Amino acid sequence: MSNTETYTVTGMTCGHCVASVTEEIQEIPGVENVEVALETGAVSVTSREPLDDTVIRSAVEEAGYQLT
């Protein structure tokens, strides 16, 4: 069964930003799908198991953005 969580990311301004955030989060073990809405900053992450928020935060920061 999949688990989906939604986060808000600030600092994204273009498609490249979306791609960077998506790429970093997809590298987390267990992540099945990532959907990023540039207009709202909403990031929906679907994974096999619940993920620790700190893991998501680290991936977002690695991409150069902030999780709020």
N, C-alpha and C positions, 0 to 999 in steps of 0.2 A: 504494500500500500504506500502511496506517495504522500509526502508532506509538502504543503505549499505555505510559504511565508512571504509577506510583502514588506519591503523596506523603503525608506525615502533617502535618495542620494542627492546632494547639492553639488553644484559646480559644473554640471554637464551643460554644454552649449551647442553641441552639434552631433552629427552621426558618428564621427570618429570617437567622441566621448562615450557614446552608447556602446560602440564596438569594444572599446577598451574595458569598460566595466563588465560587459557580457563575457569577454574572454577571460578575465581574471576570475570571475565567479565560477565559470564553467570548469576551471582547473581544480576546483575543490572536489575531493573524492565524494562520490555519492550524489552529486548534483546531476539531475536529469534534464532540466530545462531552465532557461533564464529569459525573462521578458522585461525589457526596459522601455518605459514611456518617457521620452525626452521632455515633453511638455510639462509633465507633473513631477518628474524625478522618481516616480514609482518603479521599484524593481521587485518583480515577482520571481521567487526562486522555488523550484520544485525539486525535491530530493527524495531519495529512498528512505532516509532516516532524518529526524529533526536535526538541524545544524545549530551549533553554538553561534550566537550573534557575534562573538569576537572573531570567529573565522570569516564571517561575511565582512565585518568591519575591516579586517586586515586586507582582504582581497580588494575592497573598494579603495582603501587608502593606497594600496600598491598601484592601482590604476590612476591615482592622483586626485581622488575625490573624497568627499566626506559623507559618512552615514549619519543621518540625523534621527 
